Amino acid sequence: MAFLIITPMLGFVVDMLNTDRREQVKSNTEQDLQAAVDFIAQDLSQAIYIYDGKGITAINNTTNKLPAAGDANKIPILVFWKRQQIKNTLPINNSIKPNQCDPQLNNCNDTYVLSLVAYYQFKDNDTTWCQPSGGTCPTRIARYEIRDGVRNPYAVDPADSYYKSPGQIDKSKTQDAAFNPDFDFSKPTVNVTMGAGFPNPEVLVNYIDHSTANVPVPTGTQCKTLLGVIPPSAPATFNENDLLITDTSPNPTHSFYACVDTAKNIARVTIRGNSLRRLQPNDADFKTTSSAFFPTATVQVQGIGALGK
């Protein structure tokens, strides 16, 4: 009698625990995605120039490429320039240097430097980000930032126009090795980087969907509709597919993509997570019948500034 009573009760409890666990990881994935799009939205709000698909391709066809160019497992999805605020760093006169700035003395102002920001989808098999181990690894979103240094407005020699570390400024505020001082917005795909010396990427979010079959596939036409893009007066020069930036590798996931209208400085970013992969290494591919475990987050942002405005 005890066996007949306890056995189904144990089965019920185990089922409840499994259900609770699945709901918990689904909730965690949704929260992670929302935090990621919130971070991207804040970043994008400072953008002054956002590259569409054509622009990213053009950059990587030069010698001054983006990070990880040519690596099929590291795909640039969202690339833009922004003005990065550096607080309490610019001296009010030439008698002091940035490393002498003191908020109590109010002897320095905030300043801005240019930064190139690039969000990538990483599809490698790094075991650090692939747990539980085994099976196809989830993808993740990583961020690069390549920043200019703080210029000295009191410099006399144009060839020596930056504050230098360690004597004048903290090293974290100096120019990144990959920043190209010859970059000019009038030629936005030329001299974008130095082509080397890139900083290490920082992972924004993991457990992005790795599925390659039966996944929703975005199109340039959808981007055109969502962004409200009006083609220029010469339709032959307009290709709506340039608006879409997505994974175009031999096994595309389309789980992190962007629609970009460079002219209007607008980007719409979509991310699809995979909560099943947090629980199991296999049988965690996208299925319409279990779409609740593949939450999606979307954000559309217009940069706060634009060239010439």
Summary of the structure (lengths in Angstrom):
residues: 309
radius of gyration: 23.7
end to end distance: 80.8
largest distance: 94.6
contacts: 926
relative contact order: 0.19
helix: 28%
strand: 26%
